[in-house]
Amino acid sequence: MNDACCTSCGSKDFESRKVEYLYSHQGKYLLVPDTPAEICQSCGTIYYDAKVLKEIERRFFAIQSHREEPEQYLRIPTMAFA
């Protein structure tokens, strides 16, 4: 992250990785595997480039408006914690 400090712990030690990102908007979701991120090696805080997040948002709305198709659909079981 080019001499940046972690906003959580102040560390300058980051690792570039690809992670799963879950975008949500009004009860609808898009799971994005292999999303590039920077991870603070001291506390684990995850940082995403603004361009990456904008592209995920664009794709989400393109899928919702049927202008693009997702690679696949997943079924996820849910259960209340009670």
C-alpha positions as CSV (number, residue, x, y, z in Angstrom):
1,M,0.0,0.0,0.0
2,N,2.8,2.4,-0.9
3,D,3.9,3.7,2.6
4,A,0.4,3.7,3.9
5,C,-0.4,2.9,7.5
6,C,-3.2,0.7,8.7
7,T,-6.0,2.8,10.1
8,S,-6.7,0.2,12.8
9,C,-3.2,-0.5,14.2
10,G,-0.8,1.8,12.4
11,S,1.3,-1.0,10.9
12,K,3.0,-0.5,7.5
13,D,3.2,-4.3,6.9
14,F,0.7,-5.4,4.2
15,E,0.3,-8.5,2.0
16,S,-1.4,-8.5,-1.3
17,R,-3.9,-11.4,-1.5
18,K,-7.1,-12.4,-3.3
19,V,-10.1,-12.9,-1.1
20,E,-13.8,-13.5,-1.3
21,Y,-15.8,-10.3,-1.2
22,L,-19.6,-10.3,-0.5
23,Y,-21.4,-7.3,-1.9
24,S,-24.9,-6.6,-0.5
25,H,-27.5,-4.1,-1.4
26,Q,-31.2,-4.2,-0.2
27,G,-31.2,-7.9,0.6
28,K,-29.5,-9.0,-2.6
29,Y,-25.9,-10.3,-2.8
30,L,-23.0,-10.9,-5.1
31,L,-20.1,-13.1,-4.1
32,V,-16.9,-12.1,-5.8
33,P,-14.1,-14.7,-5.4
34,D,-10.5,-13.7,-6.1
35,T,-11.0,-10.0,-5.3
36,P,-7.6,-8.3,-4.9
37,A,-7.0,-6.8,-1.5
38,E,-4.3,-5.6,0.8
39,I,-4.2,-7.3,4.3
40,C,-2.6,-5.8,7.3
41,Q,-0.2,-8.4,8.6
42,S,-0.5,-7.1,12.2
43,C,-4.2,-6.9,12.8
44,G,-5.8,-8.5,9.6
45,T,-7.7,-5.4,8.5
46,I,-8.6,-5.7,4.8
47,Y,-8.3,-2.9,2.3
48,Y,-9.7,-2.7,-1.2
49,D,-8.8,-0.3,-4.0
50,A,-11.7,2.0,-4.9
51,K,-11.6,1.0,-8.5
52,V,-12.1,-2.7,-7.5
53,L,-15.1,-1.8,-5.4
54,K,-16.6,0.4,-8.2
55,E,-16.3,-2.5,-10.7
56,I,-17.9,-4.9,-8.2
57,E,-20.8,-2.5,-7.8
58,R,-21.1,-2.0,-11.5
59,R,-21.3,-5.8,-12.1
60,F,-23.9,-6.2,-9.3
61,F,-26.2,-3.7,-10.9
62,A,-25.6,-5.1,-14.4
63,I,-26.6,-8.5,-13.1
64,Q,-29.7,-7.2,-11.3
65,S,-30.8,-5.4,-14.4
66,H,-30.1,-8.5,-16.6
67,R,-27.5,-6.8,-18.7
68,E,-24.9,-9.3,-17.6
69,E,-25.1,-12.9,-16.4
70,P,-23.3,-14.2,-13.3
71,E,-20.9,-17.1,-13.7
72,Q,-23.2,-19.2,-11.4
73,Y,-25.9,-19.0,-8.7
74,L,-25.4,-20.4,-5.2
75,R,-28.0,-21.7,-2.8
76,I,-27.2,-20.8,0.8
77,P,-29.0,-22.3,3.7
78,T,-30.1,-19.9,6.4
79,M,-31.1,-20.4,10.0
80,A,-32.0,-17.9,12.8
81,F,-29.8,-17.8,15.8
82,A,-32.3,-18.3,18.6
